[in-house]
């Protein structure tokens, strides 16, 4: 999805500093809340939940990546991934968790092809909170991600428009079942023929959830899943690789769609001056990494759960520059699977 804009050592050291500063960034939580663990979909052996431990570094590709990030006209002024969807930025991922107590939303029309996988979103629909429409951005890509735990699948749509009560029109629609490994049915490693996404993107990797940030701050952990990187410009000639099953055309930057990057295991993240929320994301990039999944249309970024005036999700917890302190030279490109 291209947006149109003028667009291991795992840390074993004490995180006392981050724990002390957390109080200034997030509300205090009760003892019972501290034991609560957010739901993360897909099987334990899924790519979505995998770690980068043991994956060799491709040093030649790493140099090529770092060179692009230092010289690309849309990237060279910012040496770290920006976070979209916060601080007034409308290019994040509207996200919600649906349960049995929530109303059923339906898709009236899918501009792109309706197939046997996404047809269920027109016929049976999906559970989502009544406030869902409050976070739809109306931007040129206007995405939407709903983790419907009642139905047991995640929904991802683009170009979302509210057209009635609990009714939307979309350009494209994806469905991935939580009991599966989350991979698109066209991926040979997928274990569920019901799964369908655009070019094989892992829908839940395209959003940084606040509940997972809160949990990570309280427990000194990462987000628990791989992230989807919106790169400044991929390279169509590099093709695609697992987990992706397709590529965007006419791109001349770096990387196959699906190529995985991570922060070097030797980087001491606690020395980079990151906020508690930024540290959770940085740990994720170090232990699980991110994969190239889309072109950003501007500088490279990750997408957070979209906030709006009606739903101010983040407050001071997360900003567009929460990863400032990292540099692209901290990242390595991992060998393709």
C-alpha positions as CSV (number, residue, x, y, z in Angstrom):
1,X,0.0,0.0,0.0
2,X,1.6,3.3,-1.1
3,X,0.5,6.4,0.8
4,X,0.2,9.5,-1.3
5,X,1.8,12.4,0.5
6,X,4.4,15.0,-0.6
7,X,4.6,11.3,1.2
8,X,20.8,-11.0,21.7
9,X,21.8,-10.8,23.5
10,X,18.5,-9.6,24.8
11,X,19.0,-6.9,27.4
12,X,19.9,-8.5,30.7
13,X,20.9,-5.2,32.4
14,X,18.6,-3.5,35.0
15,X,16.0,-1.2,33.5
16,X,15.7,0.8,36.7
17,X,16.0,4.1,34.9
18,X,13.1,3.3,32.6
19,X,11.0,2.0,35.5
20,X,11.5,5.2,37.5
21,X,10.6,7.5,34.5
22,X,7.5,5.5,33.6
23,X,5.3,7.3,36.1
24,X,5.7,10.5,34.1
25,X,4.5,8.8,30.9
26,X,1.7,6.5,31.9
27,X,-1.0,6.2,34.6
28,X,-0.4,4.1,37.7
29,X,-2.1,0.7,37.4
30,X,-3.6,-1.5,40.1
31,X,-2.0,-4.8,41.2
32,X,-4.7,-6.8,39.3
33,X,-4.0,-4.8,36.1
34,X,-0.3,-5.6,36.4
35,X,-1.0,-9.3,36.0
36,X,-3.1,-8.9,32.9
37,X,-1.6,-9.9,29.6
38,X,-3.0,-8.5,26.3
39,X,-4.1,-11.1,23.7
40,X,-1.6,-11.5,20.8
41,X,-3.1,-13.5,17.9
42,X,-1.6,-16.4,15.9
43,X,0.2,-19.6,16.9
44,X,3.3,-19.6,19.0
45,X,5.4,-20.7,16.0
46,X,4.1,-18.0,13.7
47,X,6.4,-15.6,11.9
48,X,4.5,-12.8,13.7
49,X,5.7,-13.9,17.1
50,X,9.2,-15.0,16.0
51,X,12.6,-13.7,17.2
52,X,15.7,-12.9,15.2
53,X,17.9,-15.0,17.4
54,X,20.2,-17.2,15.2
55,X,19.4,-15.5,11.9
56,X,22.7,-14.5,10.2
57,X,23.4,-10.9,9.2
58,X,23.8,-10.1,5.5
59,X,26.6,-7.5,5.9
60,X,26.7,-6.6,2.2
61,X,22.9,-5.8,2.2
62,X,23.4,-4.0,5.5
63,X,25.8,-1.6,3.9
64,X,23.5,-1.0,1.0
65,X,20.6,-0.3,3.3
66,X,22.6,2.1,5.5
67,X,23.8,3.9,2.4
68,X,20.3,4.5,1.0
69,X,19.1,5.8,4.4
70,X,21.9,8.3,4.6
71,X,21.5,9.6,1.0
72,X,17.8,9.3,0.0
73,X,16.4,12.8,-0.3
74,X,13.3,11.9,1.7
75,X,15.2,10.1,4.4
76,X,18.6,11.6,5.1
77,X,17.4,14.3,7.4
78,X,15.9,11.7,9.9
79,X,18.2,9.0,11.1
80,X,15.5,6.8,12.9
81,X,12.1,5.4,12.2
82,X,9.3,7.9,12.9
83,X,6.1,6.9,14.6
84,X,2.9,7.8,12.7
85,X,-0.6,8.2,14.2
86,X,0.4,10.2,17.2
87,X,0.7,13.9,18.0
88,X,-1.7,15.1,15.4
89,X,-0.4,12.9,12.7
90,X,-3.2,11.1,10.8
91,X,-1.2,8.4,9.1
92,X,-1.3,5.7,11.8
93,X,-3.4,2.6,11.8
94,X,-6.9,2.9,13.3
95,X,-7.2,-0.1,15.5
96,X,-9.8,-1.8,17.7
97,X,-10.5,-5.0,19.5
98,X,-13.9,-6.5,18.9
99,X,-15.7,-8.7,21.4
100,X,-19.0,-10.5,21.7
101,X,-20.5,-7.4,23.4
102,X,-19.7,-5.1,20.5
103,X,-22.0,-4.5,17.6
104,X,-21.5,-6.2,14.3
105,X,-20.0,-4.0,11.5
106,X,-20.3,-5.0,7.8
107,X,-18.7,-4.0,4.6
108,X,-21.2,-2.9,2.0
109,X,-18.9,-2.7,-1.0
110,X,-15.3,-3.8,-1.7
111,X,-14.0,-1.8,-4.7
112,X,-11.3,-4.4,-5.3
113,X,-12.1,-8.0,-5.9
114,X,-14.4,-9.8,-3.4
115,X,-13.1,-13.4,-2.9
116,X,-14.1,-16.4,-0.9
117,X,-11.8,-15.3,2.0
118,X,-13.1,-11.7,2.5
119,X,-16.7,-12.3,1.5
120,X,-17.5,-13.1,5.2
121,X,-17.0,-9.4,6.0
122,X,-20.0,-8.6,3.8
123,X,-22.2,-11.4,4.8
124,X,-21.5,-12.1,8.5
125,X,-19.5,-9.0,9.3
126,X,-17.1,-8.5,12.3
127,X,-17.4,-7.3,15.9
128,X,-16.0,-3.8,16.7
129,X,-16.8,-1.1,19.2
130,X,-19.4,1.5,18.4
131,X,-16.7,4.2,18.4
132,X,-14.9,2.7,15.5
133,X,-15.8,5.5,13.1
134,X,-14.2,8.0,15.4
135,X,-10.7,6.8,14.4
136,X,-11.2,6.4,10.7
137,X,-8.8,8.9,9.2
138,X,-10.3,9.6,5.7
139,X,-6.7,9.9,4.4
140,X,-5.8,8.7,0.9
141,X,-5.2,5.2,2.3
142,X,-7.6,5.4,5.3
143,X,-6.7,2.0,6.8
144,X,-8.5,0.0,9.5
145,X,-7.4,-3.0,11.6
146,X,-9.8,-4.8,13.9
147,X,-8.8,-7.8,16.0
148,X,-12.1,-9.5,16.4
149,X,-11.6,-12.0,19.2
150,X,-15.3,-13.0,19.1
151,X,-15.0,-14.2,15.5
152,X,-11.4,-15.4,15.8
153,X,-9.9,-13.3,13.0
154,X,-8.2,-10.0,12.3
155,X,-9.7,-7.6,9.6
156,X,-7.6,-5.2,7.7
157,X,-9.2,-2.7,5.2
158,X,-8.0,0.2,3.1
159,X,-9.7,3.4,1.9
160,X,-12.4,3.0,4.6
161,X,-15.5,5.2,4.4
162,X,-18.4,5.2,6.9
163,X,-21.6,4.8,4.8
164,X,-24.2,3.9,7.4
165,X,-24.7,2.7,10.9
166,X,-22.0,0.1,11.5
167,X,-21.5,0.0,7.7
168,X,-18.4,0.8,5.6
169,X,-17.2,0.8,2.1
170,X,-13.5,-0.2,1.4
171,X,-11.0,-0.5,-1.4
172,X,-9.6,-3.8,-0.1
173,X,-10.2,-6.2,2.7
174,X,-8.1,-8.8,4.4
175,X,-8.9,-11.6,6.9
176,X,-6.4,-13.7,8.9
177,X,-7.5,-16.3,11.4
178,X,-6.1,-16.3,14.9
179,X,-5.9,-20.0,15.2
180,X,-3.4,-20.0,12.2
181,X,0.1,-18.7,11.8
182,X,-1.3,-15.6,10.2
183,X,0.3,-16.0,6.8
184,X,-1.5,-15.3,3.5
185,X,-2.8,-18.5,1.8
186,X,-0.5,-17.9,-1.1
187,X,2.6,-18.2,1.1
188,X,3.8,-21.9,1.0
189,X,4.3,-21.7,4.8
190,X,0.7,-20.7,5.5
191,X,-1.4,-23.2,7.4
192,X,-4.8,-21.8,6.7
193,X,-6.4,-21.4,3.3
194,X,-8.9,-18.8,4.7
195,X,-6.1,-16.2,5.2
196,X,-5.9,-13.4,2.6
197,X,-4.0,-10.1,2.7
198,X,-2.6,-7.6,0.2
199,X,0.7,-8.9,-1.0
200,X,1.0,-11.1,2.1
201,X,1.2,-8.4,4.7
202,X,0.8,-9.5,8.3
203,X,-2.1,-7.2,9.3
204,X,-1.4,-7.1,13.1
205,X,2.2,-6.2,12.4
206,X,1.1,-2.9,10.9
207,X,0.1,-1.3,14.3
208,X,1.8,-0.6,17.6
209,X,-1.0,-1.2,20.1
210,X,-1.1,0.9,23.3
211,X,-2.1,-2.1,25.4
212,X,1.2,-3.9,24.4
213,X,3.2,-0.7,25.1
214,X,1.6,-0.5,28.6
215,X,2.4,-4.2,29.2
216,X,5.9,-3.8,27.9
217,X,6.6,-0.8,30.2
218,X,5.3,-2.6,33.3
219,X,7.1,-5.9,32.6
220,X,10.3,-4.7,30.8
221,X,9.4,-6.6,27.7
222,X,9.0,-6.0,24.0
223,X,5.7,-5.8,22.1
224,X,5.7,-9.6,21.6
225,X,5.6,-9.5,17.8
226,X,7.4,-8.5,14.6
227,X,6.7,-5.0,13.2
228,X,5.9,-3.9,9.6
229,X,8.2,-1.2,8.3
230,X,7.0,1.4,5.9
231,X,10.3,2.1,4.2
232,X,11.2,5.4,2.4
233,X,11.5,3.4,-0.9
234,X,11.9,-0.3,-1.6
235,X,13.5,-1.8,-4.7
236,X,11.1,-3.5,-7.1
237,X,14.1,-5.3,-8.7
238,X,14.8,-7.0,-5.3
239,X,11.5,-8.8,-5.5
240,X,9.8,-10.2,-2.4
241,X,10.4,-12.9,0.1
242,X,8.8,-14.5,3.1
243,X,6.4,-13.4,4.6
244,X,5.3,-11.3,1.6
245,X,3.9,-12.8,-1.6
246,X,4.1,-9.7,-3.8
247,X,5.8,-6.4,-4.4
248,X,5.1,-2.8,-5.4
249,X,6.2,-1.6,-8.8
250,X,8.4,1.2,-10.1
251,X,10.5,1.5,-6.8
252,X,14.2,2.1,-7.0
253,X,15.4,2.3,-3.4
254,X,16.5,-0.7,-1.2
255,X,15.1,-4.0,-0.3
256,X,12.8,-6.8,-1.2
257,X,9.3,-6.6,0.3
258,X,9.5,-9.1,3.2
259,X,13.2,-8.5,3.9
260,X,13.8,-8.4,7.6
261,X,15.9,-5.8,9.6
262,X,16.8,-5.6,13.2
263,X,18.8,-3.5,15.6
264,X,22.2,-5.1,16.3
265,X,22.2,-7.2,19.4
266,X,25.3,-5.3,20.7
267,X,23.5,-2.0,20.9
268,X,22.8,-0.9,24.5
269,X,19.3,0.5,24.2
270,X,19.3,1.8,27.7
271,X,22.1,4.3,26.8
272,X,20.1,6.0,24.0
273,X,17.9,8.3,26.1
274,X,14.6,6.6,25.0
275,X,11.3,7.1,26.8
276,X,9.8,4.0,28.4
277,X,7.5,3.6,25.3
278,X,10.3,4.1,22.9
279,X,12.4,1.5,24.8
280,X,9.6,-1.1,24.4
281,X,9.6,-0.5,20.6
282,X,13.4,-0.5,20.4
283,X,13.5,-3.8,22.3
284,X,11.0,-5.2,19.7
285,X,13.2,-4.0,16.9
286,X,16.2,-5.7,18.5
287,X,14.7,-9.0,19.5
288,X,12.1,-9.5,16.8
289,X,12.9,-7.0,14.1
290,X,10.8,-5.6,11.3
291,X,10.2,-6.5,7.7
292,X,9.8,-4.2,4.7
293,X,6.1,-4.3,3.9
294,X,5.2,-1.0,2.2
295,X,6.5,2.2,0.8
296,X,5.9,5.2,3.1
297,X,5.8,7.9,0.4
298,X,8.0,9.9,2.7
299,X,10.5,9.1,5.5
300,X,10.5,5.5,6.9
301,X,8.1,4.9,9.7
302,X,6.2,2.5,11.9
303,X,2.5,3.0,12.6
304,X,0.9,3.3,16.0
305,X,-2.7,2.8,17.0
306,X,-4.3,5.9,15.5
307,X,-5.5,8.6,18.0
308,X,-8.1,11.3,17.3
309,X,-9.6,14.2,19.2
310,X,-12.5,11.8,20.1
311,X,-10.1,9.1,21.3
312,X,-6.8,10.6,22.5
313,X,-5.1,7.2,22.9
314,X,-1.5,8.2,23.6
315,X,-1.3,11.5,25.5
316,X,2.4,12.0,26.3
317,X,3.2,8.3,26.2
318,X,4.3,8.1,22.6
319,X,5.5,10.8,20.1
320,X,6.5,10.8,16.5
321,X,10.1,11.0,17.6
322,X,10.1,8.4,20.4
323,X,12.8,6.5,18.6
324,X,15.1,9.5,18.3
325,X,18.4,8.3,19.8
326,X,18.6,5.4,17.4
327,X,20.3,5.6,14.0
328,X,19.9,3.6,10.9
329,X,23.6,2.5,11.4
330,X,22.2,0.5,14.4
331,X,20.2,-1.7,12.1
332,X,21.3,-4.8,10.2
333,X,19.7,-6.6,7.3
334,X,19.2,-10.3,8.0
335,X,19.7,-13.1,5.6
336,X,16.5,-14.0,3.7
337,X,14.7,-17.1,4.7
